[in-house]
Amino acid sequence: MFEDRAGISEVVAECMEATASGIERLATEGVAAHTRLVQKGVPDLVRAERAWVERYAGDLDAALVDGV
């Protein structure tokens, strides 16, 4: 039904890593808001959620493809 959604979890995981590394990059460039996010551990939280997406990628993709 929604075959074009196959593999979407990989794209989501890549976007999550881009978010975490982007926060860290901006923090190293001295952006105060991003420095605070790093101090609060936000990149680690994003990566933990990314790991969850990767762990359940097969189930997530299947649910999206089947339209569940």
HTML snippet that shows the backbone in 3Dmol.js (N, CA, C, O; Angstrom):
<script src="https://3Dmol.org/build/3Dmol-min.js"></script>
<div id="view" style="width:600px;height:400px;position:relative"></div>
<script>
const pdb = `
ATOM      1  N   MET A   1       0.820  -1.199   0.000  1.00  0.00           N
ATOM      2  CA  MET A   1       0.000   0.000   0.000  1.00  0.00           C
ATOM      3  C   MET A   1       0.865   1.265   0.000  1.00  0.00           C
ATOM      4  O   MET A   1       0.641   2.181  -0.791  1.00  0.00           O
ATOM      5  N   PHE A   2       1.856   1.301   0.899  1.00  0.00           N
ATOM      6  CA  PHE A   2       2.717   2.471   1.010  1.00  0.00           C
ATOM      7  C   PHE A   2       4.176   2.063   0.829  1.00  0.00           C
ATOM      8  O   PHE A   2       5.018   2.391   1.664  1.00  0.00           O
ATOM      9  N   GLU A   3       4.478   1.354  -0.250  1.00  0.00           N
ATOM     10  CA  GLU A   3       5.816   0.833  -0.475  1.00  0.00           C
ATOM     11  C   GLU A   3       6.877   1.928  -0.488  1.00  0.00           C
ATOM     12  O   GLU A   3       8.039   1.667  -0.176  1.00  0.00           O
ATOM     13  N   ASP A   4       6.488   3.156  -0.846  1.00  0.00           N
ATOM     14  CA  ASP A   4       7.449   4.249  -0.901  1.00  0.00           C
ATOM     15  C   ASP A   4       7.953   4.638   0.496  1.00  0.00           C
ATOM     16  O   ASP A   4       8.885   5.432   0.623  1.00  0.00           O
ATOM     17  N   ARG A   5       7.341   4.085   1.527  1.00  0.00           N
ATOM     18  CA  ARG A   5       7.767   4.376   2.897  1.00  0.00           C
ATOM     19  C   ARG A   5       8.818   3.385   3.406  1.00  0.00           C
ATOM     20  O   ARG A   5       9.360   3.572   4.495  1.00  0.00           O
ATOM     21  N   ALA A   6       9.105   2.358   2.652  1.00  0.00           N
ATOM     22  CA  ALA A   6      10.100   1.371   3.070  1.00  0.00           C
ATOM     23  C   ALA A   6      11.436   2.069   3.271  1.00  0.00           C
ATOM     24  O   ALA A   6      11.871   2.849   2.424  1.00  0.00           O
ATOM     25  N   GLY A   7      12.079   1.789   4.386  1.00  0.00           N
ATOM     26  CA  GLY A   7      13.371   2.390   4.678  1.00  0.00           C
ATOM     27  C   GLY A   7      13.308   3.761   5.312  1.00  0.00           C
ATOM     28  O   GLY A   7      14.342   4.391   5.535  1.00  0.00           O
ATOM     29  N   ILE A   8      12.110   4.228   5.604  1.00  0.00           N
ATOM     30  CA  ILE A   8      11.972   5.573   6.181  1.00  0.00           C
ATOM     31  C   ILE A   8      12.661   5.675   7.535  1.00  0.00           C
ATOM     32  O   ILE A   8      13.146   6.746   7.897  1.00  0.00           O
ATOM     33  N   SER A   9      12.713   4.582   8.289  1.00  0.00           N
ATOM     34  CA  SER A   9      13.349   4.644   9.603  1.00  0.00           C
ATOM     35  C   SER A   9      14.839   4.968   9.477  1.00  0.00           C
ATOM     36  O   SER A   9      15.406   5.619  10.355  1.00  0.00           O
ATOM     37  N   GLU A  10      15.471   4.522   8.399  1.00  0.00           N
ATOM     38  CA  GLU A  10      16.879   4.867   8.175  1.00  0.00           C
ATOM     39  C   GLU A  10      17.040   6.372   7.958  1.00  0.00           C
ATOM     40  O   GLU A  10      17.980   6.983   8.468  1.00  0.00           O
ATOM     41  N   VAL A  11      16.125   6.958   7.205  1.00  0.00           N
ATOM     42  CA  VAL A  11      16.158   8.400   6.971  1.00  0.00           C
ATOM     43  C   VAL A  11      15.936   9.151   8.289  1.00  0.00           C
ATOM     44  O   VAL A  11      16.614  10.139   8.569  1.00  0.00           O
ATOM     45  N   VAL A  12      14.998   8.680   9.081  1.00  0.00           N
ATOM     46  CA  VAL A  12      14.732   9.302  10.380  1.00  0.00           C
ATOM     47  C   VAL A  12      15.978   9.232  11.264  1.00  0.00           C
ATOM     48  O   VAL A  12      16.343  10.219  11.902  1.00  0.00           O
ATOM     49  N   ALA A  13      16.626   8.071  11.302  1.00  0.00           N
ATOM     50  CA  ALA A  13      17.836   7.904  12.115  1.00  0.00           C
ATOM     51  C   ALA A  13      18.945   8.846  11.642  1.00  0.00           C
ATOM     52  O   ALA A  13      19.656   9.428  12.461  1.00  0.00           O
ATOM     53  N   GLU A  14      19.093   8.997  10.338  1.00  0.00           N
ATOM     54  CA  GLU A  14      20.107   9.910   9.801  1.00  0.00           C
ATOM     55  C   GLU A  14      19.802  11.352  10.198  1.00  0.00           C
ATOM     56  O   GLU A  14      20.711  12.108  10.541  1.00  0.00           O
ATOM     57  N   CYS A  15      18.534  11.732  10.153  1.00  0.00           N
ATOM     58  CA  CYS A  15      18.140  13.089  10.552  1.00  0.00           C
ATOM     59  C   CYS A  15      18.387  13.313  12.040  1.00  0.00           C
ATOM     60  O   CYS A  15      18.787  14.403  12.450  1.00  0.00           O
ATOM     61  N   MET A  16      18.152  12.290  12.837  1.00  0.00           N
ATOM     62  CA  MET A  16      18.391  12.405  14.270  1.00  0.00           C
ATOM     63  C   MET A  16      19.877  12.602  14.557  1.00  0.00           C
ATOM     64  O   MET A  16      20.241  13.404  15.418  1.00  0.00           O
ATOM     65  N   GLU A  17      20.739  11.874  13.841  1.00  0.00           N
ATOM     66  CA  GLU A  17      22.184  12.060  14.026  1.00  0.00           C
ATOM     67  C   GLU A  17      22.604  13.448  13.565  1.00  0.00           C
ATOM     68  O   GLU A  17      23.447  14.084  14.198  1.00  0.00           O
ATOM     69  N   ALA A  18      22.026  13.919  12.476  1.00  0.00           N
ATOM     70  CA  ALA A  18      22.336  15.272  12.000  1.00  0.00           C
ATOM     71  C   ALA A  18      21.930  16.310  13.042  1.00  0.00           C
ATOM     72  O   ALA A  18      22.621  17.312  13.228  1.00  0.00           O
ATOM     73  N   THR A  19      20.822  16.072  13.712  1.00  0.00           N
ATOM     74  CA  THR A  19      20.376  16.978  14.768  1.00  0.00           C
ATOM     75  C   THR A  19      21.371  16.995  15.919  1.00  0.00           C
ATOM     76  O   THR A  19      21.794  18.064  16.360  1.00  0.00           O
ATOM     77  N   ALA A  20      21.748  15.813  16.411  1.00  0.00           N
ATOM     78  CA  ALA A  20      22.678  15.721  17.539  1.00  0.00           C
ATOM     79  C   ALA A  20      24.026  16.343  17.188  1.00  0.00           C
ATOM     80  O   ALA A  20      24.564  17.131  17.967  1.00  0.00           O
ATOM     81  N   SER A  21      24.574  16.000  16.036  1.00  0.00           N
ATOM     82  CA  SER A  21      25.888  16.531  15.673  1.00  0.00           C
ATOM     83  C   SER A  21      25.814  18.025  15.351  1.00  0.00           C
ATOM     84  O   SER A  21      26.777  18.758  15.573  1.00  0.00           O
ATOM     85  N   GLY A  22      24.687  18.467  14.836  1.00  0.00           N
ATOM     86  CA  GLY A  22      24.505  19.900  14.574  1.00  0.00           C
ATOM     87  C   GLY A  22      24.481  20.714  15.853  1.00  0.00           C
ATOM     88  O   GLY A  22      25.069  21.793  15.922  1.00  0.00           O
ATOM     89  N   ILE A  23      23.807  20.199  16.859  1.00  0.00           N
ATOM     90  CA  ILE A  23      23.795  20.866  18.165  1.00  0.00           C
ATOM     91  C   ILE A  23      25.224  20.966  18.701  1.00  0.00           C
ATOM     92  O   ILE A  23      25.645  22.020  19.178  1.00  0.00           O
ATOM     93  N   GLU A  24      25.955  19.873  18.619  1.00  0.00           N
ATOM     94  CA  GLU A  24      27.333  19.865  19.118  1.00  0.00           C
ATOM     95  C   GLU A  24      28.230  20.824  18.330  1.00  0.00           C
ATOM     96  O   GLU A  24      29.059  21.527  18.907  1.00  0.00           O
ATOM     97  N   ARG A  25      28.057  20.842  17.025  1.00  0.00           N
ATOM     98  CA  ARG A  25      28.871  21.729  16.187  1.00  0.00           C
ATOM     99  C   ARG A  25      28.613  23.189  16.542  1.00  0.00           C
ATOM    100  O   ARG A  25      29.551  23.971  16.694  1.00  0.00           O
ATOM    101  N   LEU A  26      27.349  23.549  16.671  1.00  0.00           N
ATOM    102  CA  LEU A  26      27.021  24.935  17.001  1.00  0.00           C
ATOM    103  C   LEU A  26      27.497  25.298  18.410  1.00  0.00           C
ATOM    104  O   LEU A  26      27.873  26.442  18.668  1.00  0.00           O
ATOM    105  N   ALA A  27      27.480  24.330  19.306  1.00  0.00           N
ATOM    106  CA  ALA A  27      27.999  24.582  20.654  1.00  0.00           C
ATOM    107  C   ALA A  27      29.490  24.882  20.598  1.00  0.00           C
ATOM    108  O   ALA A  27      29.974  25.788  21.278  1.00  0.00           O
ATOM    109  N   THR A  28      30.218  24.118  19.785  1.00  0.00           N
ATOM    110  CA  THR A  28      31.665  24.368  19.674  1.00  0.00           C
ATOM    111  C   THR A  28      31.955  25.695  18.998  1.00  0.00           C
ATOM    112  O   THR A  28      33.024  26.276  19.189  1.00  0.00           O
ATOM    113  N   GLU A  29      31.011  26.171  18.213  1.00  0.00           N
ATOM    114  CA  GLU A  29      31.169  27.484  17.574  1.00  0.00           C
ATOM    115  C   GLU A  29      30.770  28.618  18.520  1.00  0.00           C
ATOM    116  O   GLU A  29      30.865  29.793  18.166  1.00  0.00           O
ATOM    117  N   GLY A  30      30.325  28.256  19.716  1.00  0.00           N
ATOM    118  CA  GLY A  30      30.025  29.270  20.720  1.00  0.00           C
ATOM    119  C   GLY A  30      28.593  29.762  20.772  1.00  0.00           C
ATOM    120  O   GLY A  30      28.313  30.762  21.434  1.00  0.00           O
ATOM    121  N   VAL A  31      27.682  29.087  20.093  1.00  0.00           N
ATOM    122  CA  VAL A  31      26.277  29.489  20.152  1.00  0.00           C
ATOM    123  C   VAL A  31      25.733  29.101  21.531  1.00  0.00           C
ATOM    124  O   VAL A  31      25.640  27.920  21.866  1.00  0.00           O
ATOM    125  N   ALA A  32      25.379  30.110  22.314  1.00  0.00           N
ATOM    126  CA  ALA A  32      25.026  29.892  23.721  1.00  0.00           C
ATOM    127  C   ALA A  32      23.876  28.897  23.908  1.00  0.00           C
ATOM    128  O   ALA A  32      23.949  28.034  24.782  1.00  0.00           O
ATOM    129  N   ALA A  33      22.843  29.005  23.118  1.00  0.00           N
ATOM    130  CA  ALA A  33      21.693  28.110  23.276  1.00  0.00           C
ATOM    131  C   ALA A  33      22.100  26.661  23.048  1.00  0.00           C
ATOM    132  O   ALA A  33      21.646  25.765  23.760  1.00  0.00           O
ATOM    133  N   HIS A  34      22.942  26.434  22.072  1.00  0.00           N
ATOM    134  CA  HIS A  34      23.376  25.071  21.764  1.00  0.00           C
ATOM    135  C   HIS A  34      24.366  24.558  22.796  1.00  0.00           C
ATOM    136  O   HIS A  34      24.415  23.360  23.073  1.00  0.00           O
ATOM    137  N   THR A  35      25.150  25.457  23.362  1.00  0.00           N
ATOM    138  CA  THR A  35      26.040  25.076  24.457  1.00  0.00           C
ATOM    139  C   THR A  35      25.219  24.573  25.634  1.00  0.00           C
ATOM    140  O   THR A  35      25.568  23.572  26.260  1.00  0.00           O
ATOM    141  N   ARG A  36      24.125  25.270  25.932  1.00  0.00           N
ATOM    142  CA  ARG A  36      23.237  24.829  27.025  1.00  0.00           C
ATOM    143  C   ARG A  36      22.609  23.477  26.714  1.00  0.00           C
ATOM    144  O   ARG A  36      22.465  22.641  27.606  1.00  0.00           O
ATOM    145  N   LEU A  37      22.238  23.257  25.465  1.00  0.00           N
ATOM    146  CA  LEU A  37      21.671  21.962  25.085  1.00  0.00           C
ATOM    147  C   LEU A  37      22.682  20.838  25.293  1.00  0.00           C
ATOM    148  O   LEU A  37      22.330  19.756  25.761  1.00  0.00           O
ATOM    149  N   VAL A  38      23.940  21.102  24.943  1.00  0.00           N
ATOM    150  CA  VAL A  38      24.988  20.092  25.159  1.00  0.00           C
ATOM    151  C   VAL A  38      25.176  19.857  26.657  1.00  0.00           C
ATOM    152  O   VAL A  38      25.297  18.713  27.096  1.00  0.00           O
ATOM    153  N   GLN A  39      25.202  20.927  27.437  1.00  0.00           N
ATOM    154  CA  GLN A  39      25.372  20.799  28.886  1.00  0.00           C
ATOM    155  C   GLN A  39      24.238  19.991  29.517  1.00  0.00           C
ATOM    156  O   GLN A  39      24.446  19.300  30.514  1.00  0.00           O
ATOM    157  N   LYS A  40      23.063  20.075  28.947  1.00  0.00           N
ATOM    158  CA  LYS A  40      21.911  19.325  29.470  1.00  0.00           C
ATOM    159  C   LYS A  40      21.836  17.908  28.909  1.00  0.00           C
ATOM    160  O   LYS A  40      20.937  17.147  29.266  1.00  0.00           O
ATOM    161  N   GLY A  41      22.781  17.547  28.026  1.00  0.00           N
ATOM    162  CA  GLY A  41      22.831  16.192  27.498  1.00  0.00           C
ATOM    163  C   GLY A  41      21.880  15.898  26.354  1.00  0.00           C
ATOM    164  O   GLY A  41      21.600  14.735  26.066  1.00  0.00           O
ATOM    165  N   VAL A  42      21.382  16.931  25.702  1.00  0.00           N
ATOM    166  CA  VAL A  42      20.408  16.731  24.629  1.00  0.00           C
ATOM    167  C   VAL A  42      20.948  15.877  23.480  1.00  0.00           C
ATOM    168  O   VAL A  42      20.233  14.989  23.016  1.00  0.00           O
ATOM    169  N   PRO A  43      22.177  16.103  22.998  1.00  0.00           N
ATOM    170  CA  PRO A  43      22.661  15.231  21.919  1.00  0.00           C
ATOM    171  C   PRO A  43      22.661  13.751  22.321  1.00  0.00           C
ATOM    172  O   PRO A  43      22.344  12.889  21.501  1.00  0.00           O
ATOM    173  N   ASP A  44      23.011  13.455  23.562  1.00  0.00           N
ATOM    174  CA  ASP A  44      22.985  12.063  24.023  1.00  0.00           C
ATOM    175  C   ASP A  44      21.562  11.513  24.030  1.00  0.00           C
ATOM    176  O   ASP A  44      21.340  10.353  23.682  1.00  0.00           O
ATOM    177  N   LEU A  45      20.603  12.338  24.423  1.00  0.00           N
ATOM    178  CA  LEU A  45      19.198  11.908  24.423  1.00  0.00           C
ATOM    179  C   LEU A  45      18.718  11.634  23.002  1.00  0.00           C
ATOM    180  O   LEU A  45      18.028  10.646  22.751  1.00  0.00           O
ATOM    181  N   VAL A  46      19.086  12.508  22.085  1.00  0.00           N
ATOM    182  CA  VAL A  46      18.699  12.321  20.678  1.00  0.00           C
ATOM    183  C   VAL A  46      19.308  11.025  20.142  1.00  0.00           C
ATOM    184  O   VAL A  46      18.648  10.272  19.425  1.00  0.00           O
ATOM    185  N   ARG A  47      20.566  10.771  20.494  1.00  0.00           N
ATOM    186  CA  ARG A  47      21.213   9.543  20.017  1.00  0.00           C
ATOM    187  C   ARG A  47      20.592   8.298  20.645  1.00  0.00           C
ATOM    188  O   ARG A  47      20.523   7.250  20.002  1.00  0.00           O
ATOM    189  N   ALA A  48      20.144   8.403  21.883  1.00  0.00           N
ATOM    190  CA  ALA A  48      19.465   7.268  22.510  1.00  0.00           C
ATOM    191  C   ALA A  48      18.152   6.975  21.777  1.00  0.00           C
ATOM    192  O   ALA A  48      17.805   5.814  21.563  1.00  0.00           O
ATOM    193  N   GLU A  49      17.441   8.008  21.402  1.00  0.00           N
ATOM    194  CA  GLU A  49      16.202   7.821  20.638  1.00  0.00           C
ATOM    195  C   GLU A  49      16.510   7.282  19.245  1.00  0.00           C
ATOM    196  O   GLU A  49      15.760   6.464  18.711  1.00  0.00           O
ATOM    197  N   ARG A  50      17.612   7.740  18.659  1.00  0.00           N
ATOM    198  CA  ARG A  50      18.025   7.212  17.345  1.00  0.00           C
ATOM    199  C   ARG A  50      18.307   5.714  17.445  1.00  0.00           C
ATOM    200  O   ARG A  50      17.935   4.946  16.558  1.00  0.00           O
ATOM    201  N   ALA A  51      18.961   5.308  18.522  1.00  0.00           N
ATOM    202  CA  ALA A  51      19.255   3.878  18.719  1.00  0.00           C
ATOM    203  C   ALA A  51      17.963   3.074  18.789  1.00  0.00           C
ATOM    204  O   ALA A  51      17.889   1.960  18.270  1.00  0.00           O
ATOM    205  N   TRP A  52      16.941   3.644  19.437  1.00  0.00           N
ATOM    206  CA  TRP A  52      15.642   2.971  19.520  1.00  0.00           C
ATOM    207  C   TRP A  52      15.048   2.818  18.115  1.00  0.00           C
ATOM    208  O   TRP A  52      14.557   1.747  17.758  1.00  0.00           O
ATOM    209  N   VAL A  53      15.096   3.889  17.325  1.00  0.00           N
ATOM    210  CA  VAL A  53      14.574   3.832  15.951  1.00  0.00           C
ATOM    211  C   VAL A  53      15.316   2.768  15.154  1.00  0.00           C
ATOM    212  O   VAL A  53      14.701   1.999  14.416  1.00  0.00           O
ATOM    213  N   GLU A  54      16.637   2.722  15.302  1.00  0.00           N
ATOM    214  CA  GLU A  54      17.427   1.722  14.576  1.00  0.00           C
ATOM    215  C   GLU A  54      17.110   0.308  15.054  1.00  0.00           C
ATOM    216  O   GLU A  54      17.040  -0.624  14.252  1.00  0.00           O
ATOM    217  N   ARG A  55      16.920   0.153  16.353  1.00  0.00           N
ATOM    218  CA  ARG A  55      16.626  -1.183  16.917  1.00  0.00           C
ATOM    219  C   ARG A  55      15.292  -1.715  16.391  1.00  0.00           C
ATOM    220  O   ARG A  55      15.160  -2.910  16.128  1.00  0.00           O
ATOM    221  N   TYR A  56      14.319  -0.843  16.238  1.00  0.00           N
ATOM    222  CA  TYR A  56      12.984  -1.271  15.807  1.00  0.00           C
ATOM    223  C   TYR A  56      12.681  -0.881  14.361  1.00  0.00           C
ATOM    224  O   TYR A  56      11.518  -0.804  13.966  1.00  0.00           O
ATOM    225  N   ALA A  57      13.722  -0.638  13.580  1.00  0.00           N
ATOM    226  CA  ALA A  57      13.546  -0.183  12.195  1.00  0.00           C
ATOM    227  C   ALA A  57      12.659  -1.114  11.379  1.00  0.00           C
ATOM    228  O   ALA A  57      11.779  -0.659  10.649  1.00  0.00           O
ATOM    229  N   GLY A  58      12.888  -2.400  11.502  1.00  0.00           N
ATOM    230  CA  GLY A  58      12.084  -3.351  10.728  1.00  0.00           C
ATOM    231  C   GLY A  58      10.609  -3.256  11.056  1.00  0.00           C
ATOM    232  O   GLY A  58       9.762  -3.247  10.162  1.00  0.00           O
ATOM    233  N   ASP A  59      10.306  -3.184  12.344  1.00  0.00           N
ATOM    234  CA  ASP A  59       8.901  -3.076  12.771  1.00  0.00           C
ATOM    235  C   ASP A  59       8.290  -1.744  12.345  1.00  0.00           C
ATOM    236  O   ASP A  59       7.147  -1.693  11.890  1.00  0.00           O
ATOM    237  N   LEU A  60       9.064  -0.662  12.498  1.00  0.00           N
ATOM    238  CA  LEU A  60       8.548   0.650  12.121  1.00  0.00           C
ATOM    239  C   LEU A  60       8.278   0.731  10.634  1.00  0.00           C
ATOM    240  O   LEU A  60       7.226   1.213  10.216  1.00  0.00           O
ATOM    241  N   ASP A  61       9.232   0.256   9.825  1.00  0.00           N
ATOM    242  CA  ASP A  61       9.045   0.286   8.378  1.00  0.00           C
ATOM    243  C   ASP A  61       7.859  -0.585   7.972  1.00  0.00           C
ATOM    244  O   ASP A  61       7.053  -0.193   7.128  1.00  0.00           O
ATOM    245  N   ALA A  62       7.755  -1.770   8.579  1.00  0.00           N
ATOM    246  CA  ALA A  62       6.640  -2.659   8.234  1.00  0.00           C
ATOM    247  C   ALA A  62       5.309  -2.004   8.550  1.00  0.00           C
ATOM    248  O   ALA A  62       4.371  -2.088   7.758  1.00  0.00           O
ATOM    249  N   ALA A  63       5.220  -1.353   9.699  1.00  0.00           N
ATOM    250  CA  ALA A  63       3.965  -0.684  10.076  1.00  0.00           C
ATOM    251  C   ALA A  63       3.631   0.452   9.110  1.00  0.00           C
ATOM    252  O   ALA A  63       2.469   0.654   8.758  1.00  0.00           O
ATOM    253  N   LEU A  64       4.645   1.182   8.688  1.00  0.00           N
ATOM    254  CA  LEU A  64       4.405   2.281   7.751  1.00  0.00           C
ATOM    255  C   LEU A  64       4.038   1.780   6.364  1.00  0.00           C
ATOM    256  O   LEU A  64       3.164   2.342   5.705  1.00  0.00           O
ATOM    257  N   VAL A  65       4.706   0.727   5.925  1.00  0.00           N
ATOM    258  CA  VAL A  65       4.422   0.187   4.591  1.00  0.00           C
ATOM    259  C   VAL A  65       3.033  -0.438   4.551  1.00  0.00           C
ATOM    260  O   VAL A  65       2.307  -0.294   3.567  1.00  0.00           O
ATOM    261  N   ASP A  66       2.664  -1.138   5.636  1.00  0.00           N
ATOM    262  CA  ASP A  66       1.360  -1.799   5.682  1.00  0.00           C
ATOM    263  C   ASP A  66       0.222  -0.838   6.003  1.00  0.00           C
ATOM    264  O   ASP A  66      -0.949  -1.213   5.940  1.00  0.00           O
ATOM    265  N   GLY A  67       0.571   0.417   6.350  1.00  0.00           N
ATOM    266  CA  GLY A  67      -0.465   1.400   6.659  1.00  0.00           C
ATOM    267  C   GLY A  67      -1.116   1.193   8.007  1.00  0.00           C
ATOM    268  O   GLY A  67      -2.264   1.588   8.212  1.00  0.00           O
ATOM    269  N   VAL A  68      -0.398   0.581   8.922  1.00  0.00           N
ATOM    270  CA  VAL A  68      -0.952   0.305  10.261  1.00  0.00           C
ATOM    271  C   VAL A  68      -0.992   1.574  11.067  1.00  0.00           C
ATOM    272  O   VAL A  68      -1.423   1.559  12.220  1.00  0.00           O
TER     273      VAL A  68
END
`;
const viewer = $3Dmol.createViewer("view");
viewer.addModel(pdb, "pdb");
viewer.setStyle({}, {cartoon: {color: "spectrum"}});
viewer.zoomTo();
viewer.render();
</script>
